[in-house]
C-alpha cells in the first residue's frame, strides 16, 4: 500500500504516521493467497451479502472493522454478541484475529459461509500497530464478495445446498465464547448503535441465490430429492434428561492435508441435534467440536476436564466421533486423529483410544456410550484408501472397561464407508435414522442399523461393513 495512504490511516487511528510499518497484505481465496497493493473505497452493490462478526480477538479485533466502515465499504455488517446472538440474517460469518498491538502484530480475517461453515476467504496484514491491519483488509473482503465474483459465486452455491447456522450453533462456531457488549469500549458501542451497522435495528433478510447459480449447482428436482438426507431434520424434542451429557466430535479436513473424512462435520452437527432432541441431553451439557475446533488440546479439554467437572453420580454420557483413526505401527494401538493430528507422529499428535476409555471409566456415570464412525487402514505411513473411505479404528473388546458400551461403524478388518447419496457417513446415516424411528433405545437402534449398513455397503461400495456392539466387562 502507498505510504501516503497508510500514513493517513495511522493518523486517523491516533497512532501517528511513525506508528505504522508498511508490509505486504496477503488476501484472497483460501489456499490461493495473493499480494495486493491498494484498493480504493467502493459502494456496496445491492446484492452484497450480509456480513456478521461471529468472533474477534477482544475489543481490538472488533475495532479492526468498525473503525473505518466508510473506507471498508460495507453496506451491512453486524456484531453477534451474547446479548444479540441471532445469525438468522447473516450470509457471511467473520472471524477477526490479531496477535498483538505492536509493530510486529498481524491482523487476520477469515470469512465463512453461514450456511455450510466453509472457509471462503482469508487475509492477513502483518507489521501493523494497533487496529489498522483489519481496516486495510476490509476493502479486499468487501470487493471479493461483490456479486459475480468467484468468492460470491461459491457463497451462492453454499446457500443452495446448506442450512444457515442457528443461534445454538453459533457459540460453537465462535469457539465457545461470544463477546459481551458490556465489555466493549465506549467508542465501539457508539459505532454499533449506527443503523447502518445493523445492531439493534431490524435485521436485513439476505437475498436468495440467483437463478443462474441455482441452475448451475442444483440438479433436477428429482435428483435433488435423492441426495437430500431425510435425517437432517431431527424429530420433535423429547423430555430433557438433566443428567445426560454428550461430547461430539467431527473432523472432515485436517491441517496436515490428510484425505478428507467425507461428511464428518455434518455427521457431528446433526448428531448434536439428535443428542438434544432424541437423547434429551440439555443444551448446556453438549460439547460440539468440529474442524479446527477439534484439536488434540480440545480433546483433552472436553474429555478430561469439561466432562469430569459436569458429570454427576448416576449420569449418562455419550461420546460420538466421526473422522479418521490411525494406528501406532510399533505396538498396534489405535488413535483418533484430531484436526492437528499427523499419522507419522501419531503418538505425539493423536488421541489414544485406550486413553479415551480410561478417562471415561473414571467418571461417576452409571452408563457411558461411545459411538465411533471411523476406520483404520493398518498400512502405516501413507495409506491408500478408496474414495469416500475412512481408515479403520480397531476396537478390542478386552480393552473396554465396565459400564462402557462401544458401538463402532465396522469390524476390525473392514472399512467404514461414506454414504454419498445421503451426505453422511454410512454408519451415521442409519444411526440417525434409527434414533428418529426408535428413540433413545440404543439396542433397538443398533439392531435396526446393523443389517441396513451391511446391505448399503454391499450395494454402494461392494464392501463388507458390519457395525459392532461391544460392552465392557
Residue pairs with C-beta under 8 A, 6 or more apart in sequence:
1 22
1 25
1 37
1 38
1 136
2 37
2 38
3 22
5 38
6 20
6 22
6 132
6 136
7 17
7 20
9 20
9 68
9 71
9 132
9 135
9 136
10 16
10 17
10 19
10 20
10 129
10 132
11 17
12 68
13 67
13 130
13 131
13 132
13 135
15 129
15 130
15 132
19 129
19 130
20 103
20 128
20 129
20 130
20 132
21 103
21 127
21 128
21 129
22 127
23 125
23 126
23 127
23 128
24 35
24 126
25 35
25 36
25 123
25 124
25 125
25 136
25 137
25 140
26 33
26 34
26 35
26 123
26 124
26 125
27 33
27 34
27 36
27 121
27 122
27 123
27 124
27 137
27 140
27 141
27 144
28 34
28 121
28 122
28 123
28 140
28 144
29 120
29 121
29 144
29 150
29 151
30 119
30 120
30 121
30 122
33 122
33 123
36 140
39 139
39 140
39 143
40 139
41 70
41 71
41 72
41 73
41 139
42 73
42 139
42 142
42 143
43 73
44 73
44 74
44 75
44 76
44 142
44 146
45 146
45 147
47 147
47 207
47 210
48 74
48 75
48 76
48 142
48 145
48 146
48 147
49 91
49 92
49 145
49 152
49 155
49 206
50 76
50 78
50 89
50 90
50 91
50 92
50 198
50 203
50 204
50 206
51 74
51 76
51 77
51 78
51 90
51 91
51 92
51 94
51 111
51 141
51 145
52 77
52 78
52 79
52 80
52 87
52 90
52 92
52 93
52 94
52 114
53 62
53 65
53 77
53 78
53 79
53 80
53 94
53 96
54 80
54 87
54 93
54 94
54 95
54 112
54 170
54 173
54 174
55 95
55 96
55 173
55 174
55 175
55 177
55 178
55 179
56 62
56 64
56 95
56 96
56 97
56 179
57 96
57 97
57 98
57 99
58 179
59 179
59 183
59 184
59 185
59 188
60 98
60 101
60 130
60 131
61 96
61 97
61 98
61 107
61 134
62 79
62 96
62 179
62 184
62 188
63 131
63 134
63 185
63 187
63 188
64 96
64 98
64 107
64 109
64 131
64 133
64 134
64 135
64 137
64 138
65 72
65 74
65 77
65 94
65 96
65 134
65 135
65 138
66 77
66 79
66 188
66 191
66 192
66 197
67 131
67 135
67 191
68 135
68 138
69 77
69 191
69 194
69 196
69 197
71 135
71 138
71 139
72 135
72 138
72 139
72 141
72 142
73 138
73 139
73 142
73 143
74 138
74 142
75 196
76 196
76 198
76 204
77 197
77 198
78 84
78 89
78 90
78 197
78 198
78 199
78 203
79 179
79 192
79 197
79 199
80 86
80 87
80 90
80 170
80 174
80 178
81 178
81 179
81 180
81 181
81 199
82 178
82 179
82 180
82 181
83 180
83 181
84 181
84 199
84 200
85 167
85 170
85 171
85 178
86 167
86 203
87 93
87 114
87 164
87 165
87 166
87 167
87 170
88 164
88 167
88 203
89 203
89 204
89 205
89 206
90 114
90 164
90 165
90 206
91 113
91 114
91 115
91 155
91 159
91 206
92 111
92 112
92 113
92 114
92 120
92 145
92 155
93 111
93 112
93 113
93 114
93 117
93 165
93 173
94 109
94 110
94 111
94 112
94 141
95 109
95 110
95 111
95 112
95 174
96 107
96 108
96 109
96 134
97 107
97 108
97 109
97 110
98 105
98 106
98 107
98 108
98 131
98 133
98 134
99 105
99 106
100 106
101 129
101 130
101 131
102 129
103 127
103 128
103 129
104 126
104 127
105 126
105 127
105 128
105 129
105 133
106 124
106 125
106 126
106 127
106 128
106 133
107 124
107 125
107 126
107 128
107 131
107 132
107 133
107 134
107 137
108 122
108 123
108 124
108 125
109 121
109 122
109 123
109 124
109 134
109 137
109 138
109 141
110 119
110 121
110 122
111 119
111 120
111 121
111 122
111 141
111 145
112 118
112 119
112 120
112 173
113 120
113 154
113 155
113 158
113 159
113 162
114 164
114 165
115 158
115 159
115 161
115 162
115 163
115 164
115 165
116 158
116 161
116 162
117 165
117 173
117 265
117 290
117 291
118 154
118 158
120 151
120 154
120 155
120 158
121 141
121 144
121 145
121 151
123 137
123 140
123 141
124 133
124 137
125 132
125 133
125 134
125 136
125 137
126 133
128 136
143 149
144 151
144 152
145 151
145 152
145 155
146 152
147 210
153 213
156 209
156 210
156 213
156 214
156 217
157 209
157 213
157 216
157 217
159 208
159 209
160 209
160 213
160 214
160 217
160 218
161 217
161 218
163 232
165 173
168 283
169 269
169 288
170 178
171 177
171 178
172 288
172 289
172 290
172 293
175 293
181 189
181 192
184 192
191 197
192 199
192 200
193 199
193 200
195 201
198 204
218 224
219 227
226 421
227 420
227 421
227 422
227 423
229 270
229 422
229 423
229 424
229 429
230 422
230 433
231 270
231 422
231 424
231 429
231 432
231 433
231 436
232 270
234 270
234 273
234 274
234 277
234 278
234 436
235 277
235 278
235 436
236 277
237 276
237 277
237 280
238 277
238 278
238 280
238 439
238 440
239 280
240 280
240 282
241 279
241 280
241 281
241 282
241 316
242 282
242 285
243 312
243 314
243 315
243 316
244 279
244 280
244 281
244 282
244 285
244 315
244 316
244 317
244 318
245 281
245 285
245 286
245 307
245 310
245 311
245 315
245 316
245 317
245 318
245 365
246 272
246 275
246 279
246 281
246 285
246 286
246 287
246 317
246 318
246 319
246 320
247 287
247 289
247 302
247 303
247 306
247 307
247 317
247 318
247 319
247 320
248 268
248 271
248 272
248 275
248 286
248 287
248 288
248 289
248 318
248 319
248 320
249 268
249 289
249 290
249 294
249 299
249 319
249 320
249 321
249 322
249 323
249 336
250 264
250 265
250 266
250 267
250 268
250 269
250 271
250 289
250 290
250 291
250 294
250 321
250 322
250 323
251 261
251 264
251 265
251 290
251 291
251 294
251 322
251 323
251 324
251 337
251 338
251 339
252 260
252 261
252 262
252 263
252 264
252 265
252 266
252 290
252 291
252 323
253 260
253 291
254 324
254 337
254 339
254 340
254 341
255 292
255 339
255 340
256 340
256 341
256 342
258 324
258 337
258 341
258 343
259 324
259 385
261 322
261 323
261 324
261 374
261 390
262 388
262 418
262 420
262 425
263 322
263 418
263 419
263 423
263 424
263 425
263 428
264 322
264 323
264 373
264 390
264 425
265 290
265 291
265 322
266 423
266 424
267 322
267 373
267 424
267 425
267 428
268 288
268 289
268 290
268 320
268 322
269 288
269 290
270 424
270 428
270 432
271 320
271 322
271 371
271 428
271 431
271 432
272 286
272 288
274 432
274 435
274 436
275 281
275 286
275 318
275 320
276 282
276 283
276 286
278 435
278 436
278 439
278 440
279 318
279 435
279 440
280 440
281 318
285 310
287 302
287 306
287 307
289 298
289 299
289 302
291 339
292 339
293 339
294 323
294 338
294 339
295 338
295 339
295 340
296 338
296 340
296 341
296 349
296 350
296 351
298 338
299 336
299 338
299 351
300 351
303 319
303 351
303 356
303 359
303 360
304 359
307 317
307 359
307 360
307 363
308 362
308 363
311 317
311 363
311 364
311 365
312 364
313 364
314 364
314 365
314 366
315 363
315 364
315 365
315 366
316 365
316 366
316 367
316 368
316 369
317 360
317 363
317 365
317 367
317 368
317 369
318 368
318 369
318 371
319 356
319 360
319 368
319 369
319 370
319 371
320 370
320 371
320 373
321 336
321 370
321 371
321 372
321 373
321 374
322 373
322 374
322 425
322 428
323 336
323 337
323 374
323 390
324 336
324 337
324 341
324 374
324 390
324 391
325 334
325 335
325 336
325 337
325 353
325 372
325 374
325 375
325 376
325 390
325 391
325 392
325 393
326 334
326 335
326 337
326 341
326 343
326 346
326 350
326 376
326 391
327 333
327 334
327 335
327 346
327 376
327 377
327 378
327 380
327 394
328 334
328 335
328 346
328 347
329 380
329 381
332 394
333 352
333 353
333 354
334 352
334 353
334 354
334 376
334 393
334 394
334 395
335 341
335 346
335 347
335 350
335 351
335 352
335 353
335 393
336 350
336 351
336 352
336 353
336 356
336 374
336 393
337 343
337 346
337 349
337 350
337 351
338 349
338 350
338 351
340 349
341 349
341 350
341 351
342 348
342 349
343 350
343 381
343 383
344 381
353 393
353 395
353 399
354 399
356 370
357 370
357 399
357 400
357 401
357 404
357 472
358 401
360 368
360 370
360 401
360 404
361 368
361 401
361 402
361 403
361 404
361 472
365 403
366 403
367 403
367 405
368 403
368 404
368 405
369 404
369 405
369 406
369 407
369 442
370 404
370 405
370 406
370 407
371 406
371 407
371 408
371 431
372 393
372 395
372 406
372 407
372 408
372 409
373 390
373 409
373 416
373 425
373 427
373 428
373 431
374 390
374 391
374 392
374 393
374 409
374 416
375 389
375 390
375 391
375 392
375 393
375 409
375 410
375 414
375 415
375 416
376 391
376 392
376 393
376 394
377 383
377 384
377 385
377 391
377 392
378 392
378 394
383 391
385 391
385 415
386 415
386 461
388 417
388 418
388 420
388 461
389 415
389 416
389 417
389 418
389 461
390 415
390 416
390 417
390 418
390 425
392 410
392 412
392 413
392 414
392 415
392 416
393 408
394 412
395 406
395 408
395 412
395 468
395 470
396 412
397 470
397 471
397 473
400 406
400 470
400 471
400 472
400 473
401 472
402 472
402 473
403 472
404 471
404 472
405 442
405 469
405 470
405 471
405 472
406 468
406 469
406 470
406 471
406 472
407 431
407 442
407 446
407 467
407 468
407 469
407 470
408 467
408 468
408 470
409 416
409 425
409 426
409 427
409 428
409 453
409 465
409 467
410 416
410 427
410 465
410 466
410 467
410 468
411 464
411 465
411 466
411 468
414 463
414 464
414 465
414 466
415 461
415 463
415 465
416 425
416 426
416 427
416 465
417 425
417 426
417 457
417 460
417 461
417 463
417 465
418 424
418 425
418 426
419 425
419 426
419 429
419 456
419 460
420 460
421 460
422 429
424 432
426 453
426 456
426 457
426 460
426 465
427 449
427 453
427 465
427 467
430 448
430 449
430 452
430 453
430 456
431 445
431 449
433 448
433 449
433 452
434 444
434 445
434 446
434 448
434 449
435 445
437 448
438 444
438 445
438 448
443 469
446 467
446 469
449 467
450 466
450 467
450 469
453 465
453 466
453 467
454 464
454 465
454 466
454 467
457 463
457 464
457 465
458 464
